[in-house]
């Protein structure tokens, strides 16, 4: 017998038909994840691991690579709409639902992490949550974070959804909702689907209008954050409010 396990003069044994080639690959991938964690894996391999649960009897590597190619990265895949995902050959309704459940689970975990402590002292966790929730949206969303007197999050709502470059914001509705929830402070958030978080003139003017209306009611505007593809922009840090 040679070092490769082949008997001299005889062909190598046939693969066991009961164990498809991807089975061993799945075991190795799981072991590598458990040893090195997600940071040791490229996006497509992490997607493979997820798809194992939804597609138990098929090699998922080609599908995972196609998803990353089409949507850009891991977060882009999970943030894609159900319709966009369903258009990818190889993804069943079950697989699409599974990916959206994973996204929803991650967002809920991020939000609950933010809600356990004052928002202003857990700013990095807040930014991580907002980027996960909004950075990959195809249209602009305007979000309101409502805070109590201890700056704890008591409400997190998308107030308006717009187009690729505009979201209608109604100052009266913002203030009305803050009063309904008993909020004493707000953080305004919206995304720029273009990826560039630079605030527009309209963003600045709208922020000042809300602050002007909220001030007499003792509702503070802590910040207006613009989410893009990279680091978000803070109107407070930029001296624009």
C-alpha atoms as an extended CHARMM CRD file, in Angstrom:
* protein
*
       241  EXT
         1         1  UNK       CA              0.0000000000        0.0000000000        0.0000000000  PROA      1               0.0000000000
         2         2  UNK       CA              1.3470000000        3.4630000000       -0.8780000000  PROA      2               0.0000000000
         3         3  UNK       CA              1.3950000000        6.5310000000        1.3780000000  PROA      3               0.0000000000
         4         4  UNK       CA             -1.8200000000        7.7520000000       -0.2510000000  PROA      4               0.0000000000
         5         5  UNK       CA             -3.7370000000        4.6840000000        0.8370000000  PROA      5               0.0000000000
         6         6  UNK       CA             -3.8620000000        3.2050000000       -2.6840000000  PROA      6               0.0000000000
         7         7  UNK       CA             -3.0960000000       -0.5030000000       -3.0130000000  PROA      7               0.0000000000
         8         8  UNK       CA             -0.2620000000       -1.0920000000       -5.5400000000  PROA      8               0.0000000000
         9         9  UNK       CA             -1.6090000000       -2.2320000000       -8.8710000000  PROA      9               0.0000000000
        10        10  UNK       CA             -5.2420000000       -1.4990000000       -7.9660000000  PROA      10              0.0000000000
        11        11  UNK       CA             -7.3530000000        1.6020000000       -8.6440000000  PROA      11              0.0000000000
        12        12  UNK       CA             -8.3150000000        3.8010000000       -5.6740000000  PROA      12              0.0000000000
        13        13  UNK       CA            -11.6000000000        2.9450000000       -3.9530000000  PROA      13              0.0000000000
        14        14  UNK       CA            -14.7410000000        4.5540000000       -5.3160000000  PROA      14              0.0000000000
        15        15  UNK       CA            -16.1780000000        7.4240000000       -3.2040000000  PROA      15              0.0000000000
        16        16  UNK       CA            -19.0020000000        6.4060000000       -0.9170000000  PROA      16              0.0000000000
        17        17  UNK       CA            -22.1770000000        7.4670000000       -2.8120000000  PROA      17              0.0000000000
        18        18  UNK       CA            -23.9290000000        7.8880000000        0.5340000000  PROA      18              0.0000000000
        19        19  UNK       CA            -21.5440000000       10.7360000000        1.4160000000  PROA      19              0.0000000000
        20        20  UNK       CA            -21.5890000000       13.5250000000       -1.2000000000  PROA      20              0.0000000000
        21        21  UNK       CA            -18.3740000000       15.5150000000       -1.5760000000  PROA      21              0.0000000000
        22        22  UNK       CA            -19.8440000000       18.6190000000        0.0440000000  PROA      22              0.0000000000
        23        23  UNK       CA            -20.5330000000       16.7750000000        3.3100000000  PROA      23              0.0000000000
        24        24  UNK       CA            -16.8760000000       16.6840000000        4.3050000000  PROA      24              0.0000000000
        25        25  UNK       CA            -16.5080000000       20.3030000000        3.2250000000  PROA      25              0.0000000000
        26        26  UNK       CA            -19.3640000000       21.3080000000        5.5150000000  PROA      26              0.0000000000
        27        27  UNK       CA            -17.7860000000       19.5490000000        8.4660000000  PROA      27              0.0000000000
        28        28  UNK       CA            -14.4420000000       21.2690000000        7.8260000000  PROA      28              0.0000000000
        29        29  UNK       CA            -16.1110000000       24.6630000000        7.4490000000  PROA      29              0.0000000000
        30        30  UNK       CA            -18.0190000000       24.2670000000       10.6960000000  PROA      30              0.0000000000
        31        31  UNK       CA            -14.8540000000       23.2010000000       12.5000000000  PROA      31              0.0000000000
        32        32  UNK       CA            -12.9670000000       26.2220000000       11.1680000000  PROA      32              0.0000000000
        33        33  UNK       CA            -15.7660000000       28.5210000000       12.2980000000  PROA      33              0.0000000000
        34        34  UNK       CA            -15.7900000000       27.0190000000       15.7960000000  PROA      34              0.0000000000
        35        35  UNK       CA            -12.0130000000       27.3620000000       16.0240000000  PROA      35              0.0000000000
        36        36  UNK       CA            -11.3830000000       30.7410000000       14.4190000000  PROA      36              0.0000000000
        37        37  UNK       CA            -14.7800000000       32.4350000000       14.5050000000  PROA      37              0.0000000000
        38        38  UNK       CA            -16.4300000000       34.4840000000       11.7870000000  PROA      38              0.0000000000
        39        39  UNK       CA            -13.4730000000       36.8450000000       11.4350000000  PROA      39              0.0000000000
        40        40  UNK       CA            -11.3930000000       34.0030000000        9.9930000000  PROA      40              0.0000000000
        41        41  UNK       CA            -13.8240000000       33.4960000000        7.1040000000  PROA      41              0.0000000000
        42        42  UNK       CA            -14.6250000000       35.4880000000        3.9590000000  PROA      42              0.0000000000
        43        43  UNK       CA            -18.2130000000       36.5980000000        3.4590000000  PROA      43              0.0000000000
        44        44  UNK       CA            -19.1400000000       33.8010000000        1.0780000000  PROA      44              0.0000000000
        45        45  UNK       CA            -18.0340000000       31.1020000000        3.5450000000  PROA      45              0.0000000000
        46        46  UNK       CA            -20.1050000000       32.6300000000        6.3450000000  PROA      46              0.0000000000
        47        47  UNK       CA            -23.0630000000       32.6190000000        3.9690000000  PROA      47              0.0000000000
        48        48  UNK       CA            -22.3570000000       28.9810000000        3.1820000000  PROA      48              0.0000000000
        49        49  UNK       CA            -22.6970000000       28.1680000000        6.8660000000  PROA      49              0.0000000000
        50        50  UNK       CA            -26.0780000000       29.8930000000        6.9960000000  PROA      50              0.0000000000
        51        51  UNK       CA            -27.3160000000       28.1910000000        3.8640000000  PROA      51              0.0000000000
        52        52  UNK       CA            -26.4190000000       24.7580000000        5.2590000000  PROA      52              0.0000000000
        53        53  UNK       CA            -29.5070000000       25.0180000000        7.4730000000  PROA      53              0.0000000000
        54        54  UNK       CA            -31.8500000000       26.0460000000        4.6550000000  PROA      54              0.0000000000
        55        55  UNK       CA            -30.3590000000       23.8130000000        1.9290000000  PROA      55              0.0000000000
        56        56  UNK       CA            -29.2640000000       20.5870000000        3.6480000000  PROA      56              0.0000000000
        57        57  UNK       CA            -28.4410000000       18.4350000000        0.6200000000  PROA      57              0.0000000000
        58        58  UNK       CA            -26.6260000000       20.6170000000       -1.8680000000  PROA      58              0.0000000000
        59        59  UNK       CA            -23.2410000000       22.2900000000       -2.3300000000  PROA      59              0.0000000000
        60        60  UNK       CA            -23.9680000000       25.8870000000       -1.3370000000  PROA      60              0.0000000000
        61        61  UNK       CA            -20.5840000000       27.4320000000       -2.1870000000  PROA      61              0.0000000000
        62        62  UNK       CA            -21.5240000000       28.5180000000       -5.7560000000  PROA      62              0.0000000000
        63        63  UNK       CA            -24.7700000000       30.0480000000       -4.5030000000  PROA      63              0.0000000000
        64        64  UNK       CA            -23.0160000000       31.8840000000       -1.6560000000  PROA      64              0.0000000000
        65        65  UNK       CA            -20.4290000000       33.3060000000       -4.0730000000  PROA      65              0.0000000000
        66        66  UNK       CA            -23.1600000000       34.4460000000       -6.4670000000  PROA      66              0.0000000000
        67        67  UNK       CA            -25.0220000000       36.2050000000       -3.6480000000  PROA      67              0.0000000000
        68        68  UNK       CA            -21.9090000000       38.1130000000       -2.5800000000  PROA      68              0.0000000000
        69        69  UNK       CA            -21.1420000000       39.0030000000       -6.2120000000  PROA      69              0.0000000000
        70        70  UNK       CA            -24.6570000000       40.3280000000       -6.7320000000  PROA      70              0.0000000000
        71        71  UNK       CA            -25.1840000000       42.1730000000       -3.4400000000  PROA      71              0.0000000000
        72        72  UNK       CA            -21.6330000000       43.2330000000       -2.5850000000  PROA      72              0.0000000000
        73        73  UNK       CA            -20.9580000000       41.7160000000        0.8200000000  PROA      73              0.0000000000
        74        74  UNK       CA            -22.4740000000       39.6940000000        3.6670000000  PROA      74              0.0000000000
        75        75  UNK       CA            -24.5120000000       42.6060000000        5.0090000000  PROA      75              0.0000000000
        76        76  UNK       CA            -25.7240000000       43.4500000000        1.5180000000  PROA      76              0.0000000000
        77        77  UNK       CA            -27.0580000000       39.9180000000        1.0520000000  PROA      77              0.0000000000
        78        78  UNK       CA            -28.9970000000       39.9340000000        4.3270000000  PROA      78              0.0000000000
        79        79  UNK       CA            -30.3070000000       43.4430000000        3.6410000000  PROA      79              0.0000000000
        80        80  UNK       CA            -31.5750000000       42.6200000000        0.1500000000  PROA      80              0.0000000000
        81        81  UNK       CA            -35.3400000000       42.5850000000       -0.2030000000  PROA      81              0.0000000000
        82        82  UNK       CA            -37.2110000000       39.2740000000       -0.3940000000  PROA      82              0.0000000000
        83        83  UNK       CA            -37.9710000000       40.0000000000       -4.0370000000  PROA      83              0.0000000000
        84        84  UNK       CA            -34.3170000000       40.6070000000       -4.8780000000  PROA      84              0.0000000000
        85        85  UNK       CA            -33.2770000000       37.3990000000       -3.1280000000  PROA      85              0.0000000000
        86        86  UNK       CA            -36.0280000000       35.3500000000       -4.7620000000  PROA      86              0.0000000000
        87        87  UNK       CA            -34.6820000000       36.3930000000       -8.1680000000  PROA      87              0.0000000000
        88        88  UNK       CA            -31.4190000000       34.5340000000       -7.4870000000  PROA      88              0.0000000000
        89        89  UNK       CA            -31.4570000000       31.0760000000       -9.0060000000  PROA      89              0.0000000000
        90        90  UNK       CA            -31.1110000000       28.4160000000       -6.3280000000  PROA      90              0.0000000000
        91        91  UNK       CA            -32.7970000000       30.3340000000       -3.5000000000  PROA      91              0.0000000000
        92        92  UNK       CA            -36.1810000000       28.8790000000       -2.5710000000  PROA      92              0.0000000000
        93        93  UNK       CA            -38.8510000000       30.7150000000       -0.6000000000  PROA      93              0.0000000000
        94        94  UNK       CA            -37.6520000000       28.7960000000        2.4630000000  PROA      94              0.0000000000
        95        95  UNK       CA            -34.0750000000       29.9940000000        1.9340000000  PROA      95              0.0000000000
        96        96  UNK       CA            -35.1770000000       33.6050000000        1.4300000000  PROA      96              0.0000000000
        97        97  UNK       CA            -37.2580000000       33.5030000000        4.6200000000  PROA      97              0.0000000000
        98        98  UNK       CA            -34.3360000000       32.0060000000        6.5160000000  PROA      98              0.0000000000
        99        99  UNK       CA            -31.9470000000       34.7930000000        5.4450000000  PROA      99              0.0000000000
       100       100  UNK       CA            -34.4690000000       37.4700000000        6.4130000000  PROA      100             0.0000000000
       101       101  UNK       CA            -34.9690000000       35.8410000000        9.8240000000  PROA      101             0.0000000000
       102       102  UNK       CA            -31.1910000000       35.9410000000       10.3430000000  PROA      102             0.0000000000
       103       103  UNK       CA            -31.1710000000       39.6410000000        9.4660000000  PROA      103             0.0000000000
       104       104  UNK       CA            -34.0880000000       40.3880000000       11.7940000000  PROA      104             0.0000000000
       105       105  UNK       CA            -32.3990000000       38.4560000000       14.6080000000  PROA      105             0.0000000000
       106       106  UNK       CA            -29.2000000000       40.4470000000       14.2200000000  PROA      106             0.0000000000
       107       107  UNK       CA            -31.0500000000       43.7730000000       14.2250000000  PROA      107             0.0000000000
       108       108  UNK       CA            -33.0520000000       42.8410000000       17.3060000000  PROA      108             0.0000000000
       109       109  UNK       CA            -29.8860000000       41.8110000000       19.1150000000  PROA      109             0.0000000000
       110       110  UNK       CA            -28.2470000000       45.1250000000       18.1980000000  PROA      110             0.0000000000
       111       111  UNK       CA            -31.2550000000       47.1620000000       19.3050000000  PROA      111             0.0000000000
       112       112  UNK       CA            -31.5480000000       45.3550000000       22.6290000000  PROA      112             0.0000000000
       113       113  UNK       CA            -27.8540000000       45.9470000000       23.2570000000  PROA      113             0.0000000000
       114       114  UNK       CA            -28.4300000000       49.6710000000       22.7540000000  PROA      114             0.0000000000
       115       115  UNK       CA            -31.5030000000       49.7060000000       24.9870000000  PROA      115             0.0000000000
       116       116  UNK       CA            -29.7130000000       48.2620000000       28.0150000000  PROA      116             0.0000000000
       117       117  UNK       CA            -27.6740000000       51.4080000000       28.6960000000  PROA      117             0.0000000000
       118       118  UNK       CA            -27.7940000000       55.1710000000       28.0830000000  PROA      118             0.0000000000
       119       119  UNK       CA            -27.4240000000       55.7920000000       24.3560000000  PROA      119             0.0000000000
       120       120  UNK       CA            -24.8450000000       58.5550000000       24.6690000000  PROA      120             0.0000000000
       121       121  UNK       CA            -22.4990000000       56.2740000000       26.6030000000  PROA      121             0.0000000000
       122       122  UNK       CA            -22.8360000000       53.4180000000       24.1180000000  PROA      122             0.0000000000
       123       123  UNK       CA            -22.4180000000       55.4310000000       20.9350000000  PROA      123             0.0000000000
       124       124  UNK       CA            -20.3820000000       52.8470000000       19.0400000000  PROA      124             0.0000000000
       125       125  UNK       CA            -23.0440000000       50.1870000000       19.6610000000  PROA      125             0.0000000000
       126       126  UNK       CA            -25.7010000000       52.6020000000       18.4130000000  PROA      126             0.0000000000
       127       127  UNK       CA            -23.7550000000       53.3440000000       15.2350000000  PROA      127             0.0000000000
       128       128  UNK       CA            -23.2080000000       49.6330000000       14.5890000000  PROA      128             0.0000000000
       129       129  UNK       CA            -26.9400000000       49.0280000000       14.9340000000  PROA      129             0.0000000000
       130       130  UNK       CA            -27.8930000000       51.9290000000       12.6480000000  PROA      130             0.0000000000
       131       131  UNK       CA            -25.4170000000       50.8910000000        9.9730000000  PROA      131             0.0000000000
       132       132  UNK       CA            -26.7490000000       47.3360000000       10.0240000000  PROA      132             0.0000000000
       133       133  UNK       CA            -30.3280000000       48.5810000000        9.8090000000  PROA      133             0.0000000000
       134       134  UNK       CA            -29.9380000000       51.2930000000        7.1650000000  PROA      134             0.0000000000
       135       135  UNK       CA            -26.6690000000       51.3080000000        5.2240000000  PROA      135             0.0000000000
       136       136  UNK       CA            -27.8950000000       48.9200000000        2.5300000000  PROA      136             0.0000000000
       137       137  UNK       CA            -31.3880000000       50.3170000000        1.9960000000  PROA      137             0.0000000000
       138       138  UNK       CA            -32.1200000000       51.1640000000       -1.6510000000  PROA      138             0.0000000000
       139       139  UNK       CA            -34.2670000000       54.1770000000       -0.6990000000  PROA      139             0.0000000000
       140       140  UNK       CA            -33.9640000000       56.8780000000        1.9290000000  PROA      140             0.0000000000
       141       141  UNK       CA            -35.4760000000       56.1410000000        5.3370000000  PROA      141             0.0000000000
       142       142  UNK       CA            -35.9540000000       58.7380000000        8.0730000000  PROA      142             0.0000000000
       143       143  UNK       CA            -35.6430000000       57.2200000000       11.5410000000  PROA      143             0.0000000000
       144       144  UNK       CA            -36.3700000000       58.6650000000       14.9720000000  PROA      144             0.0000000000
       145       145  UNK       CA            -34.7580000000       57.4960000000       18.1920000000  PROA      145             0.0000000000
       146       146  UNK       CA            -36.7520000000       58.6440000000       21.2220000000  PROA      146             0.0000000000
       147       147  UNK       CA            -34.9190000000       59.0310000000       24.5510000000  PROA      147             0.0000000000
       148       148  UNK       CA            -36.0540000000       59.5290000000       28.1410000000  PROA      148             0.0000000000
       149       149  UNK       CA            -34.5300000000       61.8320000000       30.7600000000  PROA      149             0.0000000000
       150       150  UNK       CA            -31.6870000000       59.3700000000       31.3650000000  PROA      150             0.0000000000
       151       151  UNK       CA            -31.0050000000       59.1500000000       27.6200000000  PROA      151             0.0000000000
       152       152  UNK       CA            -32.2810000000       55.5920000000       27.4600000000  PROA      152             0.0000000000
       153       153  UNK       CA            -33.9180000000       54.4750000000       24.2430000000  PROA      153             0.0000000000
       154       154  UNK       CA            -37.6960000000       54.2770000000       24.6320000000  PROA      154             0.0000000000
       155       155  UNK       CA            -38.6400000000       54.2570000000       20.9520000000  PROA      155             0.0000000000
       156       156  UNK       CA            -37.0630000000       53.4220000000       17.6110000000  PROA      156             0.0000000000
       157       157  UNK       CA            -39.2600000000       54.1340000000       14.6070000000  PROA      157             0.0000000000
       158       158  UNK       CA            -38.9040000000       54.6400000000       10.8690000000  PROA      158             0.0000000000
       159       159  UNK       CA            -41.1380000000       57.6330000000       10.3720000000  PROA      159             0.0000000000
       160       160  UNK       CA            -40.8740000000       57.9730000000        6.6110000000  PROA      160             0.0000000000
       161       161  UNK       CA            -39.6510000000       56.0880000000        3.5510000000  PROA      161             0.0000000000
       162       162  UNK       CA            -38.7750000000       57.9800000000        0.4150000000  PROA      162             0.0000000000
       163       163  UNK       CA            -36.9700000000       57.6880000000       -2.9000000000  PROA      163             0.0000000000
       164       164  UNK       CA            -33.3140000000       57.1520000000       -3.7240000000  PROA      164             0.0000000000
       165       165  UNK       CA            -32.4780000000       60.7590000000       -2.8410000000  PROA      165             0.0000000000
       166       166  UNK       CA            -35.3580000000       62.2410000000       -0.8450000000  PROA      166             0.0000000000
       167       167  UNK       CA            -37.5530000000       61.4770000000        2.1490000000  PROA      167             0.0000000000
       168       168  UNK       CA            -40.4830000000       63.7020000000        3.1280000000  PROA      168             0.0000000000
       169       169  UNK       CA            -40.2000000000       64.7910000000        6.7660000000  PROA      169             0.0000000000
       170       170  UNK       CA            -43.0130000000       66.5840000000        8.5690000000  PROA      170             0.0000000000
       171       171  UNK       CA            -41.8450000000       68.5720000000       11.5710000000  PROA      171             0.0000000000
       172       172  UNK       CA            -45.2710000000       68.5240000000       13.2260000000  PROA      172             0.0000000000
       173       173  UNK       CA            -45.4190000000       64.7130000000       13.0660000000  PROA      173             0.0000000000
       174       174  UNK       CA            -41.9400000000       64.3990000000       14.5940000000  PROA      174             0.0000000000
       175       175  UNK       CA            -42.8150000000       66.5870000000       17.5600000000  PROA      175             0.0000000000
       176       176  UNK       CA            -46.2600000000       65.0150000000       17.9780000000  PROA      176             0.0000000000
       177       177  UNK       CA            -44.8020000000       61.5160000000       18.1830000000  PROA      177             0.0000000000
       178       178  UNK       CA            -42.1580000000       62.6110000000       20.7010000000  PROA      178             0.0000000000
       179       179  UNK       CA            -44.8870000000       64.0150000000       22.9540000000  PROA      179             0.0000000000
       180       180  UNK       CA            -46.9570000000       60.8270000000       22.6270000000  PROA      180             0.0000000000
       181       181  UNK       CA            -44.0150000000       58.7260000000       23.8430000000  PROA      181             0.0000000000
       182       182  UNK       CA            -43.0110000000       61.1680000000       26.5860000000  PROA      182             0.0000000000
       183       183  UNK       CA            -39.5650000000       61.6060000000       25.0440000000  PROA      183             0.0000000000
       184       184  UNK       CA            -37.3200000000       64.3970000000       26.2730000000  PROA      184             0.0000000000
       185       185  UNK       CA            -34.7110000000       64.0220000000       23.5350000000  PROA      185             0.0000000000
       186       186  UNK       CA            -34.4170000000       62.8060000000       19.9600000000  PROA      186             0.0000000000
       187       187  UNK       CA            -31.7320000000       61.5270000000       17.6530000000  PROA      187             0.0000000000
       188       188  UNK       CA            -32.6060000000       61.9440000000       13.9950000000  PROA      188             0.0000000000
       189       189  UNK       CA            -31.2330000000       59.4150000000       11.5230000000  PROA      189             0.0000000000
       190       190  UNK       CA            -31.4880000000       58.9600000000        7.7900000000  PROA      190             0.0000000000
       191       191  UNK       CA            -29.5090000000       57.1430000000        5.1290000000  PROA      191             0.0000000000
       192       192  UNK       CA            -28.0130000000       58.1450000000        1.7910000000  PROA      192             0.0000000000
       193       193  UNK       CA            -28.3480000000       55.2160000000       -0.6470000000  PROA      193             0.0000000000
       194       194  UNK       CA            -25.6070000000       56.7970000000       -2.7910000000  PROA      194             0.0000000000
       195       195  UNK       CA            -23.1720000000       55.8040000000       -0.0400000000  PROA      195             0.0000000000
       196       196  UNK       CA            -21.9190000000       59.3650000000        0.5730000000  PROA      196             0.0000000000
       197       197  UNK       CA            -23.0630000000       60.4650000000        4.0570000000  PROA      197             0.0000000000
       198       198  UNK       CA            -22.3000000000       64.1630000000        3.5020000000  PROA      198             0.0000000000
       199       199  UNK       CA            -25.3230000000       66.1450000000        4.7790000000  PROA      199             0.0000000000
       200       200  UNK       CA            -27.1810000000       68.1480000000        2.1510000000  PROA      200             0.0000000000
       201       201  UNK       CA            -28.4320000000       71.6890000000        2.6020000000  PROA      201             0.0000000000
       202       202  UNK       CA            -31.9310000000       70.2510000000        2.9470000000  PROA      202             0.0000000000
       203       203  UNK       CA            -30.7130000000       67.8840000000        5.7160000000  PROA      203             0.0000000000
       204       204  UNK       CA            -29.2690000000       70.7960000000        7.6570000000  PROA      204             0.0000000000
       205       205  UNK       CA            -32.3330000000       73.0100000000        7.2330000000  PROA      205             0.0000000000
       206       206  UNK       CA            -34.7110000000       70.2200000000        8.2470000000  PROA      206             0.0000000000
       207       207  UNK       CA            -32.6790000000       69.5030000000       11.3980000000  PROA      207             0.0000000000
       208       208  UNK       CA            -32.8150000000       73.1420000000       12.4350000000  PROA      208             0.0000000000
       209       209  UNK       CA            -36.5660000000       73.3140000000       11.8030000000  PROA      209             0.0000000000
       210       210  UNK       CA            -37.1910000000       70.3020000000       14.0440000000  PROA      210             0.0000000000
       211       211  UNK       CA            -34.9320000000       71.7190000000       16.7670000000  PROA      211             0.0000000000
       212       212  UNK       CA            -36.7490000000       75.0590000000       16.5840000000  PROA      212             0.0000000000
       213       213  UNK       CA            -40.1490000000       73.3700000000       16.9890000000  PROA      213             0.0000000000
       214       214  UNK       CA            -39.0150000000       70.9540000000       19.7200000000  PROA      214             0.0000000000
       215       215  UNK       CA            -37.0940000000       73.4590000000       21.8560000000  PROA      215             0.0000000000
       216       216  UNK       CA            -40.0960000000       75.2700000000       23.4190000000  PROA      216             0.0000000000
       217       217  UNK       CA            -41.4880000000       71.8470000000       24.4190000000  PROA      217             0.0000000000
       218       218  UNK       CA            -38.2490000000       70.9280000000       26.2340000000  PROA      218             0.0000000000
       219       219  UNK       CA            -37.3840000000       68.2390000000       23.7130000000  PROA      219             0.0000000000
       220       220  UNK       CA            -33.6790000000       68.2630000000       22.8870000000  PROA      220             0.0000000000
       221       221  UNK       CA            -32.2330000000       67.1890000000       19.5460000000  PROA      221             0.0000000000
       222       222  UNK       CA            -28.9940000000       65.4200000000       20.4170000000  PROA      222             0.0000000000
       223       223  UNK       CA            -27.8380000000       64.7350000000       16.8760000000  PROA      223             0.0000000000
       224       224  UNK       CA            -28.7530000000       64.0190000000       13.2900000000  PROA      224             0.0000000000
       225       225  UNK       CA            -26.8060000000       61.0560000000       11.8990000000  PROA      225             0.0000000000
       226       226  UNK       CA            -26.4950000000       60.3630000000        8.1780000000  PROA      226             0.0000000000
       227       227  UNK       CA            -25.7290000000       56.7450000000        7.3140000000  PROA      227             0.0000000000
       228       228  UNK       CA            -23.7370000000       55.9250000000        4.1730000000  PROA      228             0.0000000000
       229       229  UNK       CA            -21.5620000000       53.0400000000        3.1270000000  PROA      229             0.0000000000
       230       230  UNK       CA            -18.5790000000       54.0640000000        5.2880000000  PROA      230             0.0000000000
       231       231  UNK       CA            -18.3780000000       56.0680000000        8.4850000000  PROA      231             0.0000000000
       232       232  UNK       CA            -21.6040000000       57.9770000000        9.2180000000  PROA      232             0.0000000000
       233       233  UNK       CA            -21.7790000000       61.7500000000        9.3980000000  PROA      233             0.0000000000
       234       234  UNK       CA            -22.8510000000       63.5030000000       12.6050000000  PROA      234             0.0000000000
       235       235  UNK       CA            -24.3090000000       66.9750000000       12.1350000000  PROA      235             0.0000000000
       236       236  UNK       CA            -23.4900000000       67.7060000000       15.7960000000  PROA      236             0.0000000000
       237       237  UNK       CA            -19.8240000000       66.7750000000       15.3490000000  PROA      237             0.0000000000
       238       238  UNK       CA            -19.6690000000       68.8010000000       12.1290000000  PROA      238             0.0000000000
       239       239  UNK       CA            -21.0250000000       71.9030000000       13.8940000000  PROA      239             0.0000000000
       240       240  UNK       CA            -24.1030000000       72.0420000000       11.6690000000  PROA      240             0.0000000000
       241       241  UNK       CA            -26.7260000000       72.1720000000       14.4100000000  PROA      241             0.0000000000
